[in-house]
Amino acid sequence: YDLGLIYGVEITPDNHAIVSMTLTTPNCPVAESMPGEIELQVGSVPGVGHAEVILVWDPPWDPQKMSDEAKLELGML
């Protein structure tokens, strides 16, 4: 979340979580694994029945989307 990759989370009336997120680039090394990992983690939250990740590329990610805490941790501040 602090990296600015999560663009939105919607919870449906039947507790289905839909996460809209992006990656730093379409060729990101974790492009194949990260969406599934996010679905598993969100799906394990008590009260969430099912989780789905939708990858979006617009707007494109840029470092300005990161929280100040993440920038500080990565030495960008």
mmJSON file of the N, C-alpha and C atoms, coordinates in Angstrom:
{"data_MODEL":{"atom_site":{
"group_PDB":["ATOM","ATOM","ATOM","ATOM","ATOM","ATOM","ATOM","ATOM","ATOM","ATOM","ATOM","ATOM","ATOM","ATOM","ATOM","ATOM","ATOM","ATOM","ATOM","ATOM","ATOM","ATOM","ATOM","ATOM","ATOM","ATOM","ATOM","ATOM","ATOM","ATOM","ATOM","ATOM","ATOM","ATOM","ATOM","ATOM","ATOM","ATOM","ATOM","ATOM","ATOM","ATOM","ATOM","ATOM","ATOM","ATOM","ATOM","ATOM","ATOM","ATOM","ATOM","ATOM","ATOM","ATOM","ATOM","ATOM","ATOM","ATOM","ATOM","ATOM","ATOM","ATOM","ATOM","ATOM","ATOM","ATOM","ATOM","ATOM","ATOM","ATOM","ATOM","ATOM","ATOM","ATOM","ATOM","ATOM","ATOM","ATOM","ATOM","ATOM","ATOM","ATOM","ATOM","ATOM","ATOM","ATOM","ATOM","ATOM","ATOM","ATOM","ATOM","ATOM","ATOM","ATOM","ATOM","ATOM","ATOM","ATOM","ATOM","ATOM","ATOM","ATOM","ATOM","ATOM","ATOM","ATOM","ATOM","ATOM","ATOM","ATOM","ATOM","ATOM","ATOM","ATOM","ATOM","ATOM","ATOM","ATOM","ATOM","ATOM","ATOM","ATOM","ATOM","ATOM","ATOM","ATOM","ATOM","ATOM","ATOM","ATOM","ATOM","ATOM","ATOM","ATOM","ATOM","ATOM","ATOM","ATOM","ATOM","ATOM","ATOM","ATOM","ATOM","ATOM","ATOM","ATOM","ATOM","ATOM","ATOM","ATOM","ATOM","ATOM","ATOM","ATOM","ATOM","ATOM","ATOM","ATOM","ATOM","ATOM","ATOM","ATOM","ATOM","ATOM","ATOM","ATOM","ATOM","ATOM","ATOM","ATOM","ATOM","ATOM","ATOM","ATOM","ATOM","ATOM","ATOM","ATOM","ATOM","ATOM","ATOM","ATOM","ATOM","ATOM","ATOM","ATOM","ATOM","ATOM","ATOM","ATOM","ATOM","ATOM","ATOM","ATOM","ATOM","ATOM","ATOM","ATOM","ATOM","ATOM","ATOM","ATOM","ATOM","ATOM","ATOM","ATOM","ATOM","ATOM","ATOM","ATOM","ATOM","ATOM","ATOM","ATOM","ATOM","ATOM","ATOM","ATOM","ATOM","ATOM","ATOM","ATOM","ATOM","ATOM","ATOM","ATOM","ATOM","ATOM","ATOM","ATOM","ATOM"],
"id":[1,2,3,4,5,6,7,8,9,10,11,12,13,14,15,16,17,18,19,20,21,22,23,24,25,26,27,28,29,30,31,32,33,34,35,36,37,38,39,40,41,42,43,44,45,46,47,48,49,50,51,52,53,54,55,56,57,58,59,60,61,62,63,64,65,66,67,68,69,70,71,72,73,74,75,76,77,78,79,80,81,82,83,84,85,86,87,88,89,90,91,92,93,94,95,96,97,98,99,100,101,102,103,104,105,106,107,108,109,110,111,112,113,114,115,116,117,118,119,120,121,122,123,124,125,126,127,128,129,130,131,132,133,134,135,136,137,138,139,140,141,142,143,144,145,146,147,148,149,150,151,152,153,154,155,156,157,158,159,160,161,162,163,164,165,166,167,168,169,170,171,172,173,174,175,176,177,178,179,180,181,182,183,184,185,186,187,188,189,190,191,192,193,194,195,196,197,198,199,200,201,202,203,204,205,206,207,208,209,210,211,212,213,214,215,216,217,218,219,220,221,222,223,224,225,226,227,228,229,230,231],
"type_symbol":["N","C","C","N","C","C","N","C","C","N","C","C","N","C","C","N","C","C","N","C","C","N","C","C","N","C","C","N","C","C","N","C","C","N","C","C","N","C","C","N","C","C","N","C","C","N","C","C","N","C","C","N","C","C","N","C","C","N","C","C","N","C","C","N","C","C","N","C","C","N","C","C","N","C","C","N","C","C","N","C","C","N","C","C","N","C","C","N","C","C","N","C","C","N","C","C","N","C","C","N","C","C","N","C","C","N","C","C","N","C","C","N","C","C","N","C","C","N","C","C","N","C","C","N","C","C","N","C","C","N","C","C","N","C","C","N","C","C","N","C","C","N","C","C","N","C","C","N","C","C","N","C","C","N","C","C","N","C","C","N","C","C","N","C","C","N","C","C","N","C","C","N","C","C","N","C","C","N","C","C","N","C","C","N","C","C","N","C","C","N","C","C","N","C","C","N","C","C","N","C","C","N","C","C","N","C","C","N","C","C","N","C","C","N","C","C","N","C","C","N","C","C","N","C","C","N","C","C","N","C","C"],
"label_atom_id":["N","CA","C","N","CA","C","N","CA","C","N","CA","C","N","CA","C","N","CA","C","N","CA","C","N","CA","C","N","CA","C","N","CA","C","N","CA","C","N","CA","C","N","CA","C","N","CA","C","N","CA","C","N","CA","C","N","CA","C","N","CA","C","N","CA","C","N","CA","C","N","CA","C","N","CA","C","N","CA","C","N","CA","C","N","CA","C","N","CA","C","N","CA","C","N","CA","C","N","CA","C","N","CA","C","N","CA","C","N","CA","C","N","CA","C","N","CA","C","N","CA","C","N","CA","C","N","CA","C","N","CA","C","N","CA","C","N","CA","C","N","CA","C","N","CA","C","N","CA","C","N","CA","C","N","CA","C","N","CA","C","N","CA","C","N","CA","C","N","CA","C","N","CA","C","N","CA","C","N","CA","C","N","CA","C","N","CA","C","N","CA","C","N","CA","C","N","CA","C","N","CA","C","N","CA","C","N","CA","C","N","CA","C","N","CA","C","N","CA","C","N","CA","C","N","CA","C","N","CA","C","N","CA","C","N","CA","C","N","CA","C","N","CA","C","N","CA","C","N","CA","C","N","CA","C","N","CA","C","N","CA","C","N","CA","C","N","CA","C"],
"label_alt_id":[null,null,null,null,null,null,null,null,null,null,null,null,null,null,null,null,null,null,null,null,null,null,null,null,null,null,null,null,null,null,null,null,null,null,null,null,null,null,null,null,null,null,null,null,null,null,null,null,null,null,null,null,null,null,null,null,null,null,null,null,null,null,null,null,null,null,null,null,null,null,null,null,null,null,null,null,null,null,null,null,null,null,null,null,null,null,null,null,null,null,null,null,null,null,null,null,null,null,null,null,null,null,null,null,null,null,null,null,null,null,null,null,null,null,null,null,null,null,null,null,null,null,null,null,null,null,null,null,null,null,null,null,null,null,null,null,null,null,null,null,null,null,null,null,null,null,null,null,null,null,null,null,null,null,null,null,null,null,null,null,null,null,null,null,null,null,null,null,null,null,null,null,null,null,null,null,null,null,null,null,null,null,null,null,null,null,null,null,null,null,null,null,null,null,null,null,null,null,null,null,null,null,null,null,null,null,null,null,null,null,null,null,null,null,null,null,null,null,null,null,null,null,null,null,null,null,null,null,null,null,null],
"label_comp_id":["TYR","TYR","TYR","ASP","ASP","ASP","LEU","LEU","LEU","GLY","GLY","GLY","LEU","LEU","LEU","ILE","ILE","ILE","TYR","TYR","TYR","GLY","GLY","GLY","VAL","VAL","VAL","GLU","GLU","GLU","ILE","ILE","ILE","THR","THR","THR","PRO","PRO","PRO","ASP","ASP","ASP","ASN","ASN","ASN","HIS","HIS","HIS","ALA","ALA","ALA","ILE","ILE","ILE","VAL","VAL","VAL","SER","SER","SER","MET","MET","MET","THR","THR","THR","LEU","LEU","LEU","THR","THR","THR","THR","THR","THR","PRO","PRO","PRO","ASN","ASN","ASN","CYS","CYS","CYS","PRO","PRO","PRO","VAL","VAL","VAL","ALA","ALA","ALA","GLU","GLU","GLU","SER","SER","SER","MET","MET","MET","PRO","PRO","PRO","GLY","GLY","GLY","GLU","GLU","GLU","ILE","ILE","ILE","GLU","GLU","GLU","LEU","LEU","LEU","GLN","GLN","GLN","VAL","VAL","VAL","GLY","GLY","GLY","SER","SER","SER","VAL","VAL","VAL","PRO","PRO","PRO","GLY","GLY","GLY","VAL","VAL","VAL","GLY","GLY","GLY","HIS","HIS","HIS","ALA","ALA","ALA","GLU","GLU","GLU","VAL","VAL","VAL","ILE","ILE","ILE","LEU","LEU","LEU","VAL","VAL","VAL","TRP","TRP","TRP","ASP","ASP","ASP","PRO","PRO","PRO","PRO","PRO","PRO","TRP","TRP","TRP","ASP","ASP","ASP","PRO","PRO","PRO","GLN","GLN","GLN","LYS","LYS","LYS","MET","MET","MET","SER","SER","SER","ASP","ASP","ASP","GLU","GLU","GLU","ALA","ALA","ALA","LYS","LYS","LYS","LEU","LEU","LEU","GLU","GLU","GLU","LEU","LEU","LEU","GLY","GLY","GLY","MET","MET","MET","LEU","LEU","LEU"],
"label_asym_id":["A","A","A","A","A","A","A","A","A","A","A","A","A","A","A","A","A","A","A","A","A","A","A","A","A","A","A","A","A","A","A","A","A","A","A","A","A","A","A","A","A","A","A","A","A","A","A","A","A","A","A","A","A","A","A","A","A","A","A","A","A","A","A","A","A","A","A","A","A","A","A","A","A","A","A","A","A","A","A","A","A","A","A","A","A","A","A","A","A","A","A","A","A","A","A","A","A","A","A","A","A","A","A","A","A","A","A","A","A","A","A","A","A","A","A","A","A","A","A","A","A","A","A","A","A","A","A","A","A","A","A","A","A","A","A","A","A","A","A","A","A","A","A","A","A","A","A","A","A","A","A","A","A","A","A","A","A","A","A","A","A","A","A","A","A","A","A","A","A","A","A","A","A","A","A","A","A","A","A","A","A","A","A","A","A","A","A","A","A","A","A","A","A","A","A","A","A","A","A","A","A","A","A","A","A","A","A","A","A","A","A","A","A","A","A","A","A","A","A","A","A","A","A","A","A","A","A","A","A","A","A"],
"label_entity_id":["1","1","1","1","1","1","1","1","1","1","1","1","1","1","1","1","1","1","1","1","1","1","1","1","1","1","1","1","1","1","1","1","1","1","1","1","1","1","1","1","1","1","1","1","1","1","1","1","1","1","1","1","1","1","1","1","1","1","1","1","1","1","1","1","1","1","1","1","1","1","1","1","1","1","1","1","1","1","1","1","1","1","1","1","1","1","1","1","1","1","1","1","1","1","1","1","1","1","1","1","1","1","1","1","1","1","1","1","1","1","1","1","1","1","1","1","1","1","1","1","1","1","1","1","1","1","1","1","1","1","1","1","1","1","1","1","1","1","1","1","1","1","1","1","1","1","1","1","1","1","1","1","1","1","1","1","1","1","1","1","1","1","1","1","1","1","1","1","1","1","1","1","1","1","1","1","1","1","1","1","1","1","1","1","1","1","1","1","1","1","1","1","1","1","1","1","1","1","1","1","1","1","1","1","1","1","1","1","1","1","1","1","1","1","1","1","1","1","1","1","1","1","1","1","1","1","1","1","1","1","1"],
"label_seq_id":[1,1,1,2,2,2,3,3,3,4,4,4,5,5,5,6,6,6,7,7,7,8,8,8,9,9,9,10,10,10,11,11,11,12,12,12,13,13,13,14,14,14,15,15,15,16,16,16,17,17,17,18,18,18,19,19,19,20,20,20,21,21,21,22,22,22,23,23,23,24,24,24,25,25,25,26,26,26,27,27,27,28,28,28,29,29,29,30,30,30,31,31,31,32,32,32,33,33,33,34,34,34,35,35,35,36,36,36,37,37,37,38,38,38,39,39,39,40,40,40,41,41,41,42,42,42,43,43,43,44,44,44,45,45,45,46,46,46,47,47,47,48,48,48,49,49,49,50,50,50,51,51,51,52,52,52,53,53,53,54,54,54,55,55,55,56,56,56,57,57,57,58,58,58,59,59,59,60,60,60,61,61,61,62,62,62,63,63,63,64,64,64,65,65,65,66,66,66,67,67,67,68,68,68,69,69,69,70,70,70,71,71,71,72,72,72,73,73,73,74,74,74,75,75,75,76,76,76,77,77,77],
"pdbx_PDB_ins_code":[null,null,null,null,null,null,null,null,null,null,null,null,null,null,null,null,null,null,null,null,null,null,null,null,null,null,null,null,null,null,null,null,null,null,null,null,null,null,null,null,null,null,null,null,null,null,null,null,null,null,null,null,null,null,null,null,null,null,null,null,null,null,null,null,null,null,null,null,null,null,null,null,null,null,null,null,null,null,null,null,null,null,null,null,null,null,null,null,null,null,null,null,null,null,null,null,null,null,null,null,null,null,null,null,null,null,null,null,null,null,null,null,null,null,null,null,null,null,null,null,null,null,null,null,null,null,null,null,null,null,null,null,null,null,null,null,null,null,null,null,null,null,null,null,null,null,null,null,null,null,null,null,null,null,null,null,null,null,null,null,null,null,null,null,null,null,null,null,null,null,null,null,null,null,null,null,null,null,null,null,null,null,null,null,null,null,null,null,null,null,null,null,null,null,null,null,null,null,null,null,null,null,null,null,null,null,null,null,null,null,null,null,null,null,null,null,null,null,null,null,null,null,null,null,null,null,null,null,null,null,null],
"Cartn_x":[0.823,0.0,0.864,1.909,2.776,3.535,3.678,4.37,3.483,2.209,1.299,0.786,0.85,0.415,-1.082,-1.7,-3.132,-3.905,-4.748,-5.531,-6.92,-7.422,-8.743,-9.122,-10.028,-10.576,-12.084,-12.794,-14.257,-14.708,-15.643,-16.232,-17.691,-18.04,-19.408,-20.315,-21.62,-22.541,-22.347,-21.814,-21.579,-20.133,-19.463,-18.102,-17.031,-17.235,-16.239,-15.354,-14.047,-13.116,-12.51,-12.625,-12.044,-10.966,-9.733,-8.59,-8.103,-8.117,-7.545,-6.134,-5.18,-3.796,-2.991,-1.794,-0.878,0.449,1.38,2.749,3.649,4.898,5.787,5.953,5.955,5.989,5.279,4.786,4.179,5.174,6.448,7.471,8.045,7.366,7.818,8.063,9.17,9.477,8.422,7.61,6.585,5.197,5.131,3.845,2.98,3.609,2.823,2.453,3.278,3.03,2.304,2.563,2.016,0.488,-0.214,-1.68,-2.249,-1.727,-2.189,-1.889,-0.707,-0.353,-1.277,-1.593,-2.51,-3.888,-4.363,-5.666,-5.682,-4.605,-4.532,-4.543,-3.768,-3.687,-5.013,-5.604,-6.879,-7.965,-7.954,-8.946,-8.858,-7.71,-7.543,-8.012,-8.396,-8.904,-10.27,-10.462,-11.766,-12.91,-13.938,-15.104,-15.075,-13.905,-13.817,-14.085,-15.081,-15.426,-14.53,-14.189,-13.385,-12.676,-11.49,-10.748,-10.351,-10.363,-9.988,-9.103,-8.03,-7.14,-7.322,-7.514,-7.6,-6.391,-5.527,-4.372,-4.795,-4.417,-4.714,-3.398,-3.334,-2.106,-2.325,-3.544,-3.85,-4.572,-4.044,-2.832,-1.585,-0.516,0.718,1.296,1.961,2.6,3.808,4.054,5.298,5.658,6.922,7.367,6.619,5.98,5.226,4.016,3.591,2.445,2.827,4.124,4.595,4.337,4.092,3.947,5.319,5.313,6.574,7.347,6.624,7.274,8.042,7.428,8.088,9.29,9.146,10.27,11.432,11.104,12.145,12.842,12.075,12.634,13.547,13.223,14.03,15.115,15.276,16.315,16.023,14.751,14.375,14.056,14.107,13.868,15.09],
"Cartn_y":[-1.194,0.0,1.253,1.274,2.449,2.727,1.718,1.927,2.603,2.782,3.454,2.557,1.253,0.317,0.015,0.23,-0.036,1.228,1.119,2.268,2.291,1.143,1.131,-0.24,-0.261,-1.505,-1.328,-2.28,-2.264,-3.535,-3.382,-4.532,-4.626,-5.748,-5.936,-6.316,-6.256,-6.627,-8.053,-8.943,-10.316,-10.527,-9.434,-9.443,-9.92,-9.684,-9.959,-8.717,-8.873,-7.738,-7.674,-6.521,-6.294,-5.226,-5.597,-4.699,-4.282,-2.978,-2.441,-1.98,-2.506,-2.149,-2.135,-1.593,-1.573,-2.147,-2.195,-2.573,-1.448,-1.475,-0.39,-0.348,-1.51,-1.613,-2.902,-2.986,-4.245,-5.413,-5.131,-6.171,-6.429,-5.978,-6.156,-7.645,-7.996,-9.401,-10.157,-9.45,-10.117,-10.028,-9.661,-9.474,-10.731,-11.891,-13.123,-13.599,-13.292,-13.822,-12.85,-11.563,-10.62,-10.577,-10.527,-10.498,-11.686,-12.876,-14.05,-13.967,-13.446,-13.267,-12.265,-11.19,-10.178,-10.801,-11.574,-12.235,-13.147,-13.905,-14.783,-13.992,-12.927,-12.129,-11.432,-10.806,-10.117,-11.131,-12.27,-13.305,-13.901,-13.759,-14.296,-13.326,-12.132,-11.164,-11.638,-11.695,-12.125,-11.29,-11.975,-11.295,-11.172,-11.372,-11.308,-12.706,-12.814,-14.117,-14.536,-13.615,-13.913,-12.628,-12.739,-11.563,-11.722,-10.608,-10.586,-9.364,-9.533,-8.426,-8.12,-6.849,-6.377,-5.477,-5.879,-5.06,-3.972,-2.746,-1.613,-0.901,-0.271,0.423,1.911,2.363,3.777,4.264,5.212,5.952,5.129,5.389,4.655,4.997,4.019,4.232,5.135,5.964,6.723,6.876,7.164,7.224,8.245,9.216,10.211,9.594,8.431,7.755,7.083,6.984,6.341,7.244,6.631,7.399,7.94,8.977,9.525,8.481,7.613,6.569,5.608,5.234,4.329,5.008,6.27,7.0,7.097,7.354,7.434,6.086,5.017,3.658,3.294,3.763,3.446,4.489,5.449,6.453,7.487,7.712,8.687,10.06,10.209,11.504,11.936],
"Cartn_z":[0.0,0.0,0.0,0.831,0.916,-0.372,-1.221,-2.489,-3.531,-3.219,-4.144,-5.246,-5.051,-6.082,-6.017,-4.865,-4.691,-5.061,-6.078,-6.525,-5.92,-5.497,-4.899,-4.399,-3.413,-2.877,-2.787,-3.358,-3.303,-2.595,-1.687,-1.003,-1.452,-2.04,-2.512,-1.338,-1.524,-0.44,0.086,-0.756,-0.296,0.178,0.576,1.147,0.178,-1.087,-2.117,-2.216,-2.059,-2.129,-3.524,-4.142,-5.455,-5.295,-5.564,-5.403,-6.783,-7.047,-8.283,-7.957,-8.699,-8.409,-9.702,-9.593,-10.704,-10.251,-11.136,-10.827,-11.332,-10.953,-11.367,-12.879,-13.519,-14.983,-15.386,-16.616,-17.06,-17.044,-17.143,-17.148,-15.764,-14.731,-13.352,-13.089,-12.411,-12.173,-11.349,-10.597,-9.79,-10.423,-11.691,-12.362,-12.346,-12.409,-12.416,-11.024,-10.026,-8.681,-7.747,-7.857,-6.89,-6.857,-8.0,-7.907,-7.131,-7.354,-6.614,-5.134,-4.795,-3.386,-2.705,-3.404,-2.846,-2.643,-3.598,-3.453,-2.228,-2.017,-0.844,0.455,0.509,1.737,2.04,1.033,1.246,1.571,0.902,1.155,2.547,3.2,4.553,5.642,5.265,6.238,6.733,8.053,8.573,7.989,7.524,6.96,5.45,4.841,3.38,2.839,1.98,1.441,0.297,-0.575,-1.752,-2.151,-2.71,-3.153,-4.614,-5.304,-6.717,-6.948,-7.68,-8.033,-9.508,-9.788,-11.164,-11.41,-12.331,-12.672,-13.647,-13.341,-14.211,-14.52,-15.647,-16.058,-16.264,-16.025,-16.182,-14.94,-14.233,-14.55,-14.258,-15.019,-14.769,-13.401,-12.793,-11.504,-11.673,-10.67,-10.599,-9.123,-8.82,-7.423,-6.566,-7.177,-6.404,-5.714,-6.145,-5.523,-4.198,-3.92,-2.689,-1.482,-0.329,0.902,1.31,2.132,2.628,3.427,4.151,4.929,4.017,2.892,1.959,1.309,0.956,0.366,1.348,2.607,3.626,3.801,3.852,4.006,2.86,1.656,0.479,0.198,1.114,0.967,-0.103,-0.379,-1.415,-0.849,0.47,1.114,1.863],
"occupancy":[1.0,1.0,1.0,1.0,1.0,1.0,1.0,1.0,1.0,1.0,1.0,1.0,1.0,1.0,1.0,1.0,1.0,1.0,1.0,1.0,1.0,1.0,1.0,1.0,1.0,1.0,1.0,1.0,1.0,1.0,1.0,1.0,1.0,1.0,1.0,1.0,1.0,1.0,1.0,1.0,1.0,1.0,1.0,1.0,1.0,1.0,1.0,1.0,1.0,1.0,1.0,1.0,1.0,1.0,1.0,1.0,1.0,1.0,1.0,1.0,1.0,1.0,1.0,1.0,1.0,1.0,1.0,1.0,1.0,1.0,1.0,1.0,1.0,1.0,1.0,1.0,1.0,1.0,1.0,1.0,1.0,1.0,1.0,1.0,1.0,1.0,1.0,1.0,1.0,1.0,1.0,1.0,1.0,1.0,1.0,1.0,1.0,1.0,1.0,1.0,1.0,1.0,1.0,1.0,1.0,1.0,1.0,1.0,1.0,1.0,1.0,1.0,1.0,1.0,1.0,1.0,1.0,1.0,1.0,1.0,1.0,1.0,1.0,1.0,1.0,1.0,1.0,1.0,1.0,1.0,1.0,1.0,1.0,1.0,1.0,1.0,1.0,1.0,1.0,1.0,1.0,1.0,1.0,1.0,1.0,1.0,1.0,1.0,1.0,1.0,1.0,1.0,1.0,1.0,1.0,1.0,1.0,1.0,1.0,1.0,1.0,1.0,1.0,1.0,1.0,1.0,1.0,1.0,1.0,1.0,1.0,1.0,1.0,1.0,1.0,1.0,1.0,1.0,1.0,1.0,1.0,1.0,1.0,1.0,1.0,1.0,1.0,1.0,1.0,1.0,1.0,1.0,1.0,1.0,1.0,1.0,1.0,1.0,1.0,1.0,1.0,1.0,1.0,1.0,1.0,1.0,1.0,1.0,1.0,1.0,1.0,1.0,1.0,1.0,1.0,1.0,1.0,1.0,1.0,1.0,1.0,1.0,1.0,1.0,1.0,1.0,1.0,1.0,1.0,1.0,1.0],
"B_iso_or_equiv":[0.0,0.0,0.0,0.0,0.0,0.0,0.0,0.0,0.0,0.0,0.0,0.0,0.0,0.0,0.0,0.0,0.0,0.0,0.0,0.0,0.0,0.0,0.0,0.0,0.0,0.0,0.0,0.0,0.0,0.0,0.0,0.0,0.0,0.0,0.0,0.0,0.0,0.0,0.0,0.0,0.0,0.0,0.0,0.0,0.0,0.0,0.0,0.0,0.0,0.0,0.0,0.0,0.0,0.0,0.0,0.0,0.0,0.0,0.0,0.0,0.0,0.0,0.0,0.0,0.0,0.0,0.0,0.0,0.0,0.0,0.0,0.0,0.0,0.0,0.0,0.0,0.0,0.0,0.0,0.0,0.0,0.0,0.0,0.0,0.0,0.0,0.0,0.0,0.0,0.0,0.0,0.0,0.0,0.0,0.0,0.0,0.0,0.0,0.0,0.0,0.0,0.0,0.0,0.0,0.0,0.0,0.0,0.0,0.0,0.0,0.0,0.0,0.0,0.0,0.0,0.0,0.0,0.0,0.0,0.0,0.0,0.0,0.0,0.0,0.0,0.0,0.0,0.0,0.0,0.0,0.0,0.0,0.0,0.0,0.0,0.0,0.0,0.0,0.0,0.0,0.0,0.0,0.0,0.0,0.0,0.0,0.0,0.0,0.0,0.0,0.0,0.0,0.0,0.0,0.0,0.0,0.0,0.0,0.0,0.0,0.0,0.0,0.0,0.0,0.0,0.0,0.0,0.0,0.0,0.0,0.0,0.0,0.0,0.0,0.0,0.0,0.0,0.0,0.0,0.0,0.0,0.0,0.0,0.0,0.0,0.0,0.0,0.0,0.0,0.0,0.0,0.0,0.0,0.0,0.0,0.0,0.0,0.0,0.0,0.0,0.0,0.0,0.0,0.0,0.0,0.0,0.0,0.0,0.0,0.0,0.0,0.0,0.0,0.0,0.0,0.0,0.0,0.0,0.0,0.0,0.0,0.0,0.0,0.0,0.0,0.0,0.0,0.0,0.0,0.0,0.0],
"pdbx_formal_charge":[null,null,null,null,null,null,null,null,null,null,null,null,null,null,null,null,null,null,null,null,null,null,null,null,null,null,null,null,null,null,null,null,null,null,null,null,null,null,null,null,null,null,null,null,null,null,null,null,null,null,null,null,null,null,null,null,null,null,null,null,null,null,null,null,null,null,null,null,null,null,null,null,null,null,null,null,null,null,null,null,null,null,null,null,null,null,null,null,null,null,null,null,null,null,null,null,null,null,null,null,null,null,null,null,null,null,null,null,null,null,null,null,null,null,null,null,null,null,null,null,null,null,null,null,null,null,null,null,null,null,null,null,null,null,null,null,null,null,null,null,null,null,null,null,null,null,null,null,null,null,null,null,null,null,null,null,null,null,null,null,null,null,null,null,null,null,null,null,null,null,null,null,null,null,null,null,null,null,null,null,null,null,null,null,null,null,null,null,null,null,null,null,null,null,null,null,null,null,null,null,null,null,null,null,null,null,null,null,null,null,null,null,null,null,null,null,null,null,null,null,null,null,null,null,null,null,null,null,null,null,null],
"auth_seq_id":[1,1,1,2,2,2,3,3,3,4,4,4,5,5,5,6,6,6,7,7,7,8,8,8,9,9,9,10,10,10,11,11,11,12,12,12,13,13,13,14,14,14,15,15,15,16,16,16,17,17,17,18,18,18,19,19,19,20,20,20,21,21,21,22,22,22,23,23,23,24,24,24,25,25,25,26,26,26,27,27,27,28,28,28,29,29,29,30,30,30,31,31,31,32,32,32,33,33,33,34,34,34,35,35,35,36,36,36,37,37,37,38,38,38,39,39,39,40,40,40,41,41,41,42,42,42,43,43,43,44,44,44,45,45,45,46,46,46,47,47,47,48,48,48,49,49,49,50,50,50,51,51,51,52,52,52,53,53,53,54,54,54,55,55,55,56,56,56,57,57,57,58,58,58,59,59,59,60,60,60,61,61,61,62,62,62,63,63,63,64,64,64,65,65,65,66,66,66,67,67,67,68,68,68,69,69,69,70,70,70,71,71,71,72,72,72,73,73,73,74,74,74,75,75,75,76,76,76,77,77,77],
"auth_comp_id":["TYR","TYR","TYR","ASP","ASP","ASP","LEU","LEU","LEU","GLY","GLY","GLY","LEU","LEU","LEU","ILE","ILE","ILE","TYR","TYR","TYR","GLY","GLY","GLY","VAL","VAL","VAL","GLU","GLU","GLU","ILE","ILE","ILE","THR","THR","THR","PRO","PRO","PRO","ASP","ASP","ASP","ASN","ASN","ASN","HIS","HIS","HIS","ALA","ALA","ALA","ILE","ILE","ILE","VAL","VAL","VAL","SER","SER","SER","MET","MET","MET","THR","THR","THR","LEU","LEU","LEU","THR","THR","THR","THR","THR","THR","PRO","PRO","PRO","ASN","ASN","ASN","CYS","CYS","CYS","PRO","PRO","PRO","VAL","VAL","VAL","ALA","ALA","ALA","GLU","GLU","GLU","SER","SER","SER","MET","MET","MET","PRO","PRO","PRO","GLY","GLY","GLY","GLU","GLU","GLU","ILE","ILE","ILE","GLU","GLU","GLU","LEU","LEU","LEU","GLN","GLN","GLN","VAL","VAL","VAL","GLY","GLY","GLY","SER","SER","SER","VAL","VAL","VAL","PRO","PRO","PRO","GLY","GLY","GLY","VAL","VAL","VAL","GLY","GLY","GLY","HIS","HIS","HIS","ALA","ALA","ALA","GLU","GLU","GLU","VAL","VAL","VAL","ILE","ILE","ILE","LEU","LEU","LEU","VAL","VAL","VAL","TRP","TRP","TRP","ASP","ASP","ASP","PRO","PRO","PRO","PRO","PRO","PRO","TRP","TRP","TRP","ASP","ASP","ASP","PRO","PRO","PRO","GLN","GLN","GLN","LYS","LYS","LYS","MET","MET","MET","SER","SER","SER","ASP","ASP","ASP","GLU","GLU","GLU","ALA","ALA","ALA","LYS","LYS","LYS","LEU","LEU","LEU","GLU","GLU","GLU","LEU","LEU","LEU","GLY","GLY","GLY","MET","MET","MET","LEU","LEU","LEU"],
"auth_asym_id":["A","A","A","A","A","A","A","A","A","A","A","A","A","A","A","A","A","A","A","A","A","A","A","A","A","A","A","A","A","A","A","A","A","A","A","A","A","A","A","A","A","A","A","A","A","A","A","A","A","A","A","A","A","A","A","A","A","A","A","A","A","A","A","A","A","A","A","A","A","A","A","A","A","A","A","A","A","A","A","A","A","A","A","A","A","A","A","A","A","A","A","A","A","A","A","A","A","A","A","A","A","A","A","A","A","A","A","A","A","A","A","A","A","A","A","A","A","A","A","A","A","A","A","A","A","A","A","A","A","A","A","A","A","A","A","A","A","A","A","A","A","A","A","A","A","A","A","A","A","A","A","A","A","A","A","A","A","A","A","A","A","A","A","A","A","A","A","A","A","A","A","A","A","A","A","A","A","A","A","A","A","A","A","A","A","A","A","A","A","A","A","A","A","A","A","A","A","A","A","A","A","A","A","A","A","A","A","A","A","A","A","A","A","A","A","A","A","A","A","A","A","A","A","A","A","A","A","A","A","A","A"],
"auth_atom_id":["N","CA","C","N","CA","C","N","CA","C","N","CA","C","N","CA","C","N","CA","C","N","CA","C","N","CA","C","N","CA","C","N","CA","C","N","CA","C","N","CA","C","N","CA","C","N","CA","C","N","CA","C","N","CA","C","N","CA","C","N","CA","C","N","CA","C","N","CA","C","N","CA","C","N","CA","C","N","CA","C","N","CA","C","N","CA","C","N","CA","C","N","CA","C","N","CA","C","N","CA","C","N","CA","C","N","CA","C","N","CA","C","N","CA","C","N","CA","C","N","CA","C","N","CA","C","N","CA","C","N","CA","C","N","CA","C","N","CA","C","N","CA","C","N","CA","C","N","CA","C","N","CA","C","N","CA","C","N","CA","C","N","CA","C","N","CA","C","N","CA","C","N","CA","C","N","CA","C","N","CA","C","N","CA","C","N","CA","C","N","CA","C","N","CA","C","N","CA","C","N","CA","C","N","CA","C","N","CA","C","N","CA","C","N","CA","C","N","CA","C","N","CA","C","N","CA","C","N","CA","C","N","CA","C","N","CA","C","N","CA","C","N","CA","C","N","CA","C","N","CA","C","N","CA","C","N","CA","C","N","CA","C","N","CA","C","N","CA","C"],
"pdbx_PDB_model_num":[1,1,1,1,1,1,1,1,1,1,1,1,1,1,1,1,1,1,1,1,1,1,1,1,1,1,1,1,1,1,1,1,1,1,1,1,1,1,1,1,1,1,1,1,1,1,1,1,1,1,1,1,1,1,1,1,1,1,1,1,1,1,1,1,1,1,1,1,1,1,1,1,1,1,1,1,1,1,1,1,1,1,1,1,1,1,1,1,1,1,1,1,1,1,1,1,1,1,1,1,1,1,1,1,1,1,1,1,1,1,1,1,1,1,1,1,1,1,1,1,1,1,1,1,1,1,1,1,1,1,1,1,1,1,1,1,1,1,1,1,1,1,1,1,1,1,1,1,1,1,1,1,1,1,1,1,1,1,1,1,1,1,1,1,1,1,1,1,1,1,1,1,1,1,1,1,1,1,1,1,1,1,1,1,1,1,1,1,1,1,1,1,1,1,1,1,1,1,1,1,1,1,1,1,1,1,1,1,1,1,1,1,1,1,1,1,1,1,1,1,1,1,1,1,1,1,1,1,1,1,1]
}}}
